[in-house]
Structures are given as C-alpha cells and as structure tokens.
C-alpha cells in the first residue's frame, strides 16, 4: 500500500514465484495424468484377458454340465438294467430281453 491508501501492484518477484508454483503444480498434475493413463491402459488389457479367460471357463462349464447330464442318464440306465437283471435272476428267467 502506498501513501495514498491504494494497494501497489505486486512485484515482479511475486509473479515469478506464483508462475513457478503453478508450473510445479501443473507438472505434478501432468505426471499424475501420465501415470493414470498408463494404469488405465494396463487395466484395459487385464480386463480383456479376464474376459477371454471367463469365456473359456464358461465353455468348459457348459461341457462339464453336458458330461454330467450324460453320466446321470447312463447311471440311471445302469441302475435300471441292474434292477432288471436282479429281477430276472430272482424269478429264474434264463432269457433276458433288455430294452432301452
């Protein structure tokens, strides 16, 4: 403030310090942005890998489910066959007619 009560303009040093402080803040923000950009790229690649892996596991699960269903049917058929054989033996039948 000068003698008339009016605030003087800031000095050149003030502007230099302010400019340097803002430059450092911008540099820090740029470094953070670059780091985040790289991290986002890496995460996108990881997501793609995981989606491919999930797809493979879904296909494997479908195959396993089909196999389980097939085994259930086969087991039921074997149980039915065993029951018929036991029944046939218990009734002294010598000829078996097996039906599917």
C-alpha positions as CSV (number, residue, x, y, z in Angstrom):
1,X,0.0,0.0,0.0
2,X,1.3,3.4,-0.9
3,X,0.9,6.7,1.0
4,X,-2.5,7.3,-0.7
5,X,-4.1,4.1,0.6
6,X,-4.0,2.4,-2.8
7,X,-2.5,-1.1,-3.0
8,X,0.5,-1.2,-5.2
9,X,0.8,-3.8,-7.9
10,X,2.5,-7.0,-6.9
11,X,6.2,-7.0,-7.6
12,X,7.8,-8.9,-10.5
13,X,9.2,-11.4,-7.9
14,X,5.7,-12.1,-6.7
15,X,4.6,-13.0,-10.3
16,X,7.7,-15.1,-10.8
17,X,7.1,-17.1,-7.6
18,X,3.4,-17.5,-8.5
19,X,4.3,-18.7,-12.0
20,X,6.8,-21.2,-10.7
21,X,4.4,-22.5,-8.1
22,X,1.7,-23.0,-10.8
23,X,4.3,-24.6,-13.1
24,X,5.2,-27.1,-10.5
25,X,1.6,-27.9,-9.8
26,X,0.9,-28.4,-13.5
27,X,4.0,-30.6,-13.8
28,X,2.8,-32.7,-10.9
29,X,-0.7,-33.0,-12.4
30,X,0.8,-33.9,-15.8
31,X,2.9,-36.7,-14.2
32,X,-0.2,-38.0,-12.4
33,X,-2.2,-37.9,-15.6
34,X,0.5,-39.8,-17.4
35,X,0.7,-42.4,-14.6
36,X,-3.1,-42.8,-14.6
37,X,-3.2,-43.1,-18.4
38,X,-0.7,-45.9,-18.3
39,X,-2.6,-47.6,-15.5
40,X,-5.9,-47.4,-17.4
41,X,-4.2,-49.0,-20.4
42,X,-2.8,-51.8,-18.3
43,X,-6.2,-52.3,-16.6
44,X,-8.0,-52.4,-20.0
45,X,-5.6,-55.1,-21.1
46,X,-6.2,-57.1,-17.9
47,X,-10.0,-56.8,-18.4
48,X,-9.6,-58.2,-21.9
49,X,-7.5,-61.1,-20.7
50,X,-10.0,-61.8,-17.9
51,X,-13.0,-61.7,-20.3
52,X,-11.2,-64.2,-22.6
53,X,-10.5,-66.4,-19.6
54,X,-14.1,-66.2,-18.4
55,X,-15.3,-67.1,-21.9
56,X,-13.1,-70.2,-21.9
57,X,-14.4,-71.2,-18.4
58,X,-18.0,-70.7,-19.5
59,X,-17.4,-73.1,-22.4
60,X,-15.7,-75.6,-20.1
61,X,-18.6,-75.3,-17.6
62,X,-21.1,-76.0,-20.4
63,X,-19.1,-79.1,-21.5
64,X,-18.9,-80.3,-17.9
65,X,-22.7,-79.8,-17.5
66,X,-23.3,-81.8,-20.6
67,X,-21.0,-84.5,-19.4
68,X,-22.7,-84.6,-16.0
69,X,-26.1,-84.9,-17.7
70,X,-24.9,-87.7,-19.9
71,X,-23.4,-89.5,-16.9
72,X,-26.7,-89.2,-15.0
73,X,-28.6,-90.7,-17.8
74,X,-26.0,-93.5,-18.1
75,X,-26.2,-94.2,-14.4
76,X,-30.0,-94.3,-14.5
77,X,-29.8,-96.8,-17.4
78,X,-27.3,-99.0,-15.5
79,X,-29.4,-98.9,-12.4
80,X,-32.5,-99.9,-14.4
81,X,-30.5,-102.6,-16.1
82,X,-29.2,-103.9,-12.8
83,X,-32.8,-104.0,-11.4
84,X,-34.0,-106.0,-14.4
85,X,-31.1,-108.4,-14.1
86,X,-31.7,-108.9,-10.4
87,X,-35.4,-109.3,-11.0
88,X,-34.7,-111.8,-13.8
89,X,-32.4,-113.8,-11.6
90,X,-34.9,-113.8,-8.8
91,X,-37.6,-115.2,-11.0
92,X,-35.3,-117.8,-12.5
93,X,-35.6,-116.4,-16.0
94,X,-32.9,-117.7,-18.3
95,X,-33.6,-115.3,-21.2
96,X,-33.4,-111.6,-20.7
97,X,-34.9,-109.1,-23.0
98,X,-33.3,-105.8,-22.4
99,X,-35.0,-102.7,-23.6
100,X,-33.6,-99.2,-23.8
